[in-house]
Amino acid sequence: MKTSYSRLVEETKMKSHLYLPLLLSSFYFSFISSSFADDCPVQDLCPTAYPSKGIPFVNGFPCKNPATAISSDFKSSILSEAGDTENFLRSSMKVVTAADFPGLNTLGISVARTDLDFNGIILPHSHPRASELLYVSSGVVTAGFVDTQDKLFQMTLQEGHVFVFPRGLLHFCLNAGFELATMFSVHSSQNPGVVNIAGAAFNHDFNEIEIAKLVSRLRNLSTLNTAYVANVTLD
């Protein structure tokens, strides 16, 4: 007659034989699920285009045959010249995506240049598909973003400083000095998208007076939350 200890050992072995396949199956399906996760979208909309109704639109751009790729595909001089700041906001922001720079396709990045003249400002906007790493090439800049709890994060940046705007959060920057300020950015998407809060708030029909009010509020907010450098210029 088996002892209670022997029966316990046998029952434990039987249970382990039952649980092991279940454990392995669970791990296998979890691995398969993560391996075939959807890629991040690189445009706002991509409804299914069935074969009978036309050619499907690719999420991104089709790839060139690698055998025909050339070195110039991976070089761009689009950001080598300053943007036009002769406008009400005294600023220019130029984003270069895979549509203009072939070498960026499928790499998940894009680049941008921002120029801020004296008293220039980039109004609050967001990039729904990308975080942004901002590098100050010249000048003095105040950069900031607001999180989902309406908390403001901002700093005054000088030449060589880097600041990060998390994905999808509203952010802005303004010239905090007397000279032209230039910044370069890298986005974590080949097509980050831009949602302009001014356009959304004023239904694309905003005028200079309405923009001036928003600019004034941003500048006042900046003076309250940031220790400015000596050559700061404020209204």
Residue, then its C-alpha position, 0 to 999 in steps of 0.5 A: m500500500k502506497t504511503s501518503y507521501s508517495r501518492l503526493v509525489e505521483e499527484t504532483k508529477m501528474k499535475s506538472h505534466l498537465y500544466l507544462p503544455l498549457l504553460l508552453s502554449s500560453f508562451y507560444f501564443s503570446f510570442i506569436s501575438s507580439s511578433f505580428a503586432d501592427d506597425c505604427p501608422v505613418q499617415d492620418l487615415c488608411p481605410t482598407a482598399y479591396p482589390s476590386k475597388g482599386i490598388p491598396f494605398v501603402n502605409g508609407f511609400p513603396c521601396k525602390n529596388p535595392a539594386t537601383a539605390i544610389s548614394s544621393d538617395f541618402k543625402s538632402s540639403i533642404l534644411s541648409e537654408a534659413g526659412d522665411t520669417e517675414n510673416f506675422l509670427r516671425s518664424s519658419m518651421k520646415v519638416v522634411t519627411a520621406a516624401d522629400f528625402p527618399g533615404l528616410n523611407t522605412l527608417g521611422i525618422s524625419v528631420a526639421r528646421t525652425d528659424l525664429d527671428f527677433n520676437g519670433i514664435i512657433l504656436p502650440h502644435s503637436h505631432p500625433r505620430a512622433s516625439e521630437l528631439l530639439y537641438v538649438s544651433s544658435g540663439v536663445v530659445t524658450a521651449g515648452f510642452v503641456d502634458t495631459q494633466d495641463k502641467l507645463f514643462q519649459m526651459t530656456l535653451q541656448e546654443g548646444h542645448v537639447f530638449v525633448f517633446p513627448r509624442g502627441l503633446l502640445h508644444f511651442c517655442l519662442n525666441a528669448g534673445f535679440e538675434l535670430a535663433t535656429m533649431f534642428s529637430v529629429h522626429s521619431s516617425q517618417n511622417p510625424g504629422v502636425v496638428n496646429i492648435a491655432g488652426a483648430a481653435f479658430n477654424h482656420d479663419f484666425n486673424e492677427i488679433e486672435i493670434a496676438k492674444l495667444v502669443s501674448r498669453l504664451r509670453n506671459l506664461s513664459t515669464l512666470n515659469t522660466a528664469y530668463v537669460a539677460n538678453v531676453t526680449l519680451d512685450 
